[in-house]
Amino acid sequence: MTPYTLHPARITGRRVETEGIYTFTMRFVDPERRRAYRFQAGQFNMLYAFGVGEVPLSIVSDPAEPGVLEHTIRRAGRVTRVMMGWKVGDVIGVRGPYGTGWPMEAARGRDVIVVTGGLGCAPVVGVVNYIFRRRDEYGALHILHGVKKPDDLLYRERFDAWRRAPRTRVYLTTDRPDKSWRYRIGVVTDLFDELAVDPSAIVMMCGPEVMMRYAAQSLQAKGVADDSIYLSLERRMECAVGLCGHCQYREHFVCKDGPVFSYRTVKALFGTGGL
Ligand SMILES: Cc1cc2nc3c(=O)[nH]c(=O)nc-3n(C[C@H](O)[C@H](O)[C@H](O)COP(=O)(O)OP(=O)(O)OC[C@H]3O[C@@H](n4cnc5c(N)ncnc54)[C@H](O)[C@@H]3O)c2cc1C
């Protein structure tokens, strides 16, 4: 088996999240692969639409149930457009898992602040699920999510369920509200004004880099250390194993040194063009 070995997986479920965004569940066809496969929250798989191409996608299912994989896919271009047509029973190709996961061990016993923007919430769904399954092991959970417009709000029912969970607060905001919007108005970094941040909290973020840069600065101002802030980066990639160089981020490869990095590691590169 090489890092490029593809494993067939059968689609077992298909759910429409919103226009152009679907969540698929799948299981490896080979029972041996199903038994052996393990992943951490925050890692990604390469999913292959046979004859079309392969794309990196975060694993949103729970690492405690590695036999069932879940991926949320947004239609972006050539490959993801074909994936939107996948049906229950179809067989696709999966290789992985790849990359670094979220620091779930370091987070144990601490408050966790999850910050997401736009459609970038897939990588942290796994974190939230992980914490809920082990609720006593973590402190307060604050989930902050900002979208440009109300239609961009995915997982609406998940946010509502999370809001009802013990020691959990959910803050949703948009900068372009419509009449249906019941939550806050503004950009996600405005939410920090109403958040009492324990400086020993650990932060996990994903979304547009400009949002993460401002969020990291606001959190630093509230006393959170650089190495308690983690973020998941997205870059185009082909191999996912640090060979092709597409995802190189100066001396780092997003595919194997990331996608989850500590802010301390990448802050000097943040906002620098042409890396
Ligand atoms: C580690 C990682 C995890 C990801 N997780 C998810 C996920 O859970 N769900 C999801 O829907 N998407 C995720 N993505 C993004 C997804 O891989 C891309 O949308 C996909 O590769 C686009 O392929 P395509 O052939 O459909 O589009 P293309 O035809 O290749 O591109 C369409 C448009 O999207 C842009 N684009 C393509 N790939 C990327 C990228 N990696 N970063 C930024 N812009 C890009 C292109 O520049 C172009 O404008 C992730 C990416 C990475 C690197």
The ligand as a Tripos MOL2 file, in Angstrom:
@<TRIPOS>MOLECULE
LIG
   53    58     1     0     0
SMALL
NO_CHARGES

@<TRIPOS>ATOM
      1 C1         -7.3420   20.5230    3.9340 C.3       1 LIG1
      2 C2         -8.5660   20.9420    3.1490 C.ar      1 LIG1
      3 C3         -9.8220   20.6180    3.6200 C.ar      1 LIG1
      4 C4        -10.9600   20.9770    2.8800 C.ar      1 LIG1
      5 N1        -12.1890   20.6360    3.3700 N.ar      1 LIG1
      6 C5        -13.2800   20.9090    2.6580 C.ar      1 LIG1
      7 C6        -14.5700   20.4950    3.1120 C.ar      1 LIG1
      8 O1        -14.7180   19.8560    4.1630 O.2       1 LIG1
      9 N2        -15.6320   20.7790    2.3200 N.ar      1 LIG1
     10 C7        -15.5120   21.4590    1.1290 C.ar      1 LIG1
     11 O2        -16.5190   21.6830    0.4600 O.2       1 LIG1
     12 N3        -14.3090   21.8930    0.6830 N.ar      1 LIG1
     13 C8        -13.2010   21.6180    1.3990 C.ar      1 LIG1
     14 N4        -11.9770   22.0080    0.9260 N.ar      1 LIG1
     15 C9        -11.9120   22.7360   -0.3640 C.3       1 LIG1
     16 C10       -12.0440   21.7580   -1.5300 C.3       1 LIG1
     17 O3        -10.9460   20.8760   -1.5330 O.3       1 LIG1
     18 C11       -12.0800   22.5440   -2.8590 C.3       1 LIG1
     19 O4        -13.2950   23.2590   -2.9280 O.3       1 LIG1
     20 C12       -12.0110   21.5970   -4.0370 C.3       1 LIG1
     21 O5        -10.6940   21.0890   -4.1380 O.3       1 LIG1
     22 C13       -12.3830   22.3040   -5.3240 C.3       1 LIG1
     23 O6        -12.2230   21.3860   -6.3990 O.3       1 LIG1
     24 P1        -13.0580   21.5520   -7.7510 P.3       1 LIG1
     25 O7        -12.4070   20.7080   -8.7900 O.co2     1 LIG1
     26 O8        -14.5050   21.3030   -7.5120 O.co2     1 LIG1
     27 O9        -12.9010   23.0610   -8.0860 O.3       1 LIG1
     28 P2        -11.8470   23.7610   -9.0680 P.3       1 LIG1
     29 O10       -12.4480   23.7040  -10.4560 O.co2     1 LIG1
     30 O11       -10.4920   23.1990   -8.8670 O.co2     1 LIG1
     31 O12       -11.8710   25.2280   -8.4680 O.3       1 LIG1
     32 C14       -13.0660   26.0310   -8.3530 C.3       1 LIG1
     33 C15       -12.7080   27.3140   -7.6050 C.3       1 LIG1
     34 O13       -12.3390   27.0200   -6.2440 O.3       1 LIG1
     35 C16       -11.0010   27.4800   -5.9700 C.3       1 LIG1
     36 N5        -10.3410   26.4360   -5.1500 N.ar      1 LIG1
     37 C17       -10.1560   25.1490   -5.4790 C.ar      1 LIG1
     38 N6         -9.5240   24.4980   -4.5020 N.ar      1 LIG1
     39 C18        -9.3060   25.3780   -3.5130 C.ar      1 LIG1
     40 C19        -8.6750   25.3180   -2.2370 C.ar      1 LIG1
     41 N7         -8.1540   24.1970   -1.7440 N.pl3     1 LIG1
     42 N8         -8.6230   26.4520   -1.5030 N.ar      1 LIG1
     43 C20        -9.1320   27.5920   -1.9540 C.ar      1 LIG1
     44 N9         -9.7390   27.7190   -3.1620 N.ar      1 LIG1
     45 C21        -9.8270   26.6330   -3.9260 C.ar      1 LIG1
     46 C22       -10.3560   27.6220   -7.3210 C.3       1 LIG1
     47 O14        -9.3140   28.5930   -7.3020 O.3       1 LIG1
     48 C23       -11.5150   28.0740   -8.1930 C.3       1 LIG1
     49 O15       -11.7590   29.4430   -8.0370 O.3       1 LIG1
     50 C24       -10.8370   21.6920    1.6460 C.ar      1 LIG1
     51 C25        -9.5510   22.0230    1.1810 C.ar      1 LIG1
     52 C26        -8.4420   21.6650    1.9140 C.ar      1 LIG1
     53 C27        -7.0850   22.0360    1.4070 C.3       1 LIG1
@<TRIPOS>BOND
     1     1     2 1
     2     2     3 ar
     3     2    52 ar
     4     3     4 ar
     5     4     5 ar
     6     4    50 ar
     7     5     6 ar
     8     6     7 ar
     9     6    13 1
    10     7     8 2
    11     7     9 ar
    12     9    10 ar
    13    10    11 2
    14    10    12 ar
    15    12    13 ar
    16    13    14 ar
    17    14    15 1
    18    14    50 ar
    19    15    16 1
    20    16    17 1
    21    16    18 1
    22    18    19 1
    23    18    20 1
    24    20    21 1
    25    20    22 1
    26    22    23 1
    27    23    24 1
    28    24    25 2
    29    24    26 1
    30    24    27 1
    31    27    28 1
    32    28    29 2
    33    28    30 1
    34    28    31 1
    35    31    32 1
    36    32    33 1
    37    33    34 1
    38    33    48 1
    39    34    35 1
    40    35    36 1
    41    35    46 1
    42    36    37 ar
    43    36    45 ar
    44    37    38 ar
    45    38    39 ar
    46    39    40 ar
    47    39    45 ar
    48    40    41 1
    49    40    42 ar
    50    42    43 ar
    51    43    44 ar
    52    44    45 ar
    53    46    47 1
    54    46    48 1
    55    48    49 1
    56    50    51 ar
    57    51    52 ar
    58    52    53 1
@<TRIPOS>SUBSTRUCTURE
     1 LIG1         1 GROUP 0 **** ****
